Amino acid sequence: MAACDEHGLLGLDEAMARLARVIPSPSWEALKADRDDPALDLSAMDGAAMRSADGASLRTVMGALYAGDDPSRFQVGPGEAVRIMTGAALPGGADCVVPVEQLREVVNGITPSEAPKVGDHIRHRGCHAHTGDALLPEGTPLNAARVGLRAWTGLPVPPPKRVRVGIASTGDELSGDPAPWQIRDSNGPMLAALAHNLGAWALRLPPLPDVKGALEERLSDLTGLSVLITSGGVSMGEKDLLPGALRALGAEILFHKLDLKPGKPMLAAMLGKTVVLGLPGNPQGAYLNARIFLPIVLARLTGTELPELWRRGSLVETVPNKGPRPLLQPCRREEAHLVPLPNRGSGDLVTLARADACAWIPPGGAEPGPVRYLDLP
């Protein structure tokens, strides 16, 4: 399949996969246990460490052990016990722990309410992993638990970071104080908020000019940006200059035009090391395309798991779709039920703002019942 689909519409699943394949991602080394986990037998409860062979008889308390204490200062003999806290290492001679609620305090010590058994309430050495065990294969994407596991094995932990995402609208029609033939820039603030909500460091940039040379000049220096999100300038009009400007600068066009409504004009490219997401100018297409593709970009750049895009819900009424493209229908979500909202097209920001989900409606429409949907953060 050609890298740029000028004469056809690319399916959404293929567009998502294509974007994920091309973005470079950190490659994490395989993890092996550098020591047993736990490294010693540990108490699983607050209580007392003792010998099971002494049954339910009286024990003299020798002292106490807390998590992180060296247990070698105690050696438990017949009729003896050591008070112990959860996570503390078991002292020598002890082979069980009796929880606090099963101990009776007496004048000369403590007495178990019943005879303990060997191994009671102990996390045994190596029960999670043994030295040299393979824990994660090379290239496993990171999540919070895997960051913790790297720290446990003594490997460097990548510092948490937010990917720098620049957001720039296009269009000479934008104005802060618009005349009737002009509009305010709603896409810029909307996309910056979405990028922030998805975990990126969102940077609002000045609007991109609708002039070929000036546009190329602006795009030629994206220093410090891992991602550039634009809105507008990717369709078929005389001033839709972004695709040509990117090609002139040597960008790799990953795809242009999707089999999706709204969002057909969507473009994705690699300009050097910067990922460019060229979104449509209409607010619904801009928001929904960013909602779909930006999480993939952020996951690849940070070496984390690709996100699960779709959730499952139940449409409460029929939604028609007479067009040939799948439709993302704004809905209000009531638990797992999706209530379609009256929608006046891709420029209807009011309906988008009232929605908290978008249902996937195939060509031909969808009857009430199970559907997949996007949530709208």
C-alpha positions, 0 to 999 in steps of 0.5 A, spaced: 500 500 500 502 506 498 505 511 503 500 516 501 493 515 499 491 520 494 486 516 490 483 513 496 480 513 503 484 509 508 481 505 513 481 507 520 484 501 523 490 501 518 491 508 519 492 507 526 497 501 525 501 505 520 502 511 525 504 506 530 509 502 526 513 508 523 514 512 530 520 510 533 519 508 540 524 506 546 526 499 546 527 497 553 532 491 555 530 484 558 529 484 565 532 479 570 531 478 577 538 480 580 536 477 587 530 472 590 524 476 591 523 476 597 530 476 599 528 472 605 522 469 609 518 475 611 512 476 615 505 476 611 502 479 618 502 483 624 503 478 630 509 474 633 514 469 630 515 463 633 516 455 633 510 451 631 513 445 635 511 449 641 504 448 640 499 453 643 504 454 649 506 460 653 512 464 649 516 469 652 517 475 648 524 477 646 523 483 642 520 486 636 522 486 628 519 491 623 520 492 616 527 493 614 530 490 621 536 486 621 533 479 623 540 476 625 539 479 632 534 474 634 534 467 634 528 464 637 528 458 641 523 453 645 518 457 648 520 464 645 517 469 640 519 475 637 513 480 635 513 482 628 510 487 623 508 485 616 514 485 611 519 484 617 524 478 615 523 472 620 528 471 625 532 465 625 529 459 629 522 461 627 518 457 622 511 461 623 507 467 624 501 468 629 497 474 627 495 479 633 488 477 633 490 470 634 494 472 640 492 472 648 497 477 652 498 474 659 503 476 665 509 472 662 508 473 655 503 471 649 499 465 648 497 463 641 489 461 641 491 455 637 497 451 635 500 454 629 503 450 623 509 450 619 509 456 614 503 460 617 503 467 614 510 467 611 512 470 604 517 465 603 524 467 600 523 467 592 516 465 592 515 471 587 522 470 583 529 467 584 535 470 582 536 470 574 529 469 573 526 472 566 521 477 568 520 481 562 522 480 555 526 485 551 522 491 548 516 490 553 512 497 553 512 500 560 507 501 565 507 504 572 508 496 575 514 495 570 517 501 572 517 499 579 519 492 577 525 496 573 527 499 580 526 493 584 532 489 579 536 495 580 536 498 573 535 505 571 528 508 571 526 513 566 524 519 569 516 521 568 515 526 562 510 529 558 511 529 551 511 536 548 506 537 543 505 544 539 498 546 537 497 551 531 491 552 528 491 555 520 486 560 517 486 567 515 479 567 518 481 566 525 480 573 529 480 574 537 475 579 535 471 577 529 467 580 524 461 577 522 465 573 516 471 571 521 471 566 527 474 565 533 480 560 534 476 554 538 480 549 535 487 551 538 484 551 546 480 545 545 486 541 542 491 544 547 486 541 553 485 534 550 493 534 549 493 536 556 488 531 558 491 525 555 498 527 559 502 531 554 505 538 555 501 542 550 504 548 547 499 553 544 503 556 538 501 562 533 496 560 527 500 558 521 499 562 515 495 561 509 501 563 504 506 557 501 513 560 503 511 563 510 508 556 511 514 552 509 518 557 513 514 556 520 514 548 519 522 548 517 523 549 525 520 545 529 525 545 534 523 542 541 517 539 539 515 531 539 509 532 536 505 538 531 498 538 531 495 543 526 487 544 524 485 546 517 489 546 511 489 539 509 482 539 504 482 541 497 481 548 497 486 553 494 489 555 501 489 548 504 497 548 503 499 544 509 500 537 505 504 541 499 508 544 504 510 538 508 512 534 501 516 540 500 520 540 506 521 532 505 516 530 510 514 522 509 506 522 508 504 516 512 496 517 510 492 523 507 484 522 507 480 517 512 474 513 511 471 516 516 466 521 518 467 526 520 475 527 519 476 525 512 481 530 510 486 527 516 493 527 514 499 524 518 506 525 517 513 525 519 517 531 519 524 529 521 523 527 528 517 530 529 510 527 528 505 531 524 498 530 525 494 535 520 487 535 523 481 537 519 478 545 520 471 543 523 471 542 530 468 535 530 473 532 526 479 536 529 477 533 536 475 526 534 481 525 530 486 528 535 482 523 540 484 517 536 491 518 534 494 522 539 494 517 544 497 512 539 503 517 538 504 519 546 504 511 547 509 510 542 514 516 544 514 514 551 515 506 550 508 505 553 502 500 551 498 502 546 491 504 548 485 501 547 481 505 543 474 502 543 469 501 549 462 497 549 456 500 550 448 499 548 445 504 543 438 506 545 435 508 539 436 508 531 442 512 528 441 513 520 447 513 516 446 514 509 453 516 507 458 511 505 463 512 510 463 510 518 460 515 522 462 517 529 455 519 532 456 524 538 452 521 544 450 522 552 453 516 556 448 514 561 452 508 564 453 503 559 447 506 555 448 511 549 443 516 547 444 519 541 444 527 540 441 531 535 447 533 530 448 538 525 454 536 522 462 536 523 462 544 524 457 543 530 461 544 536 455 545 541 453 538 540 460 535 541 461 539 547 454 536 550 457 529 548 461 525 553 462 519 547 461 518 540 458 511 537 461 508 531 455 507 526 457 503 520 454 505 513 447 504 513 446 506 520 445 502 527 439 499 530 438 499 538 443 495 541 451 493 542 456 498 539 463 500 540 464 507 542 469 513 544 469 516 550 471 524 550 476 526 555 
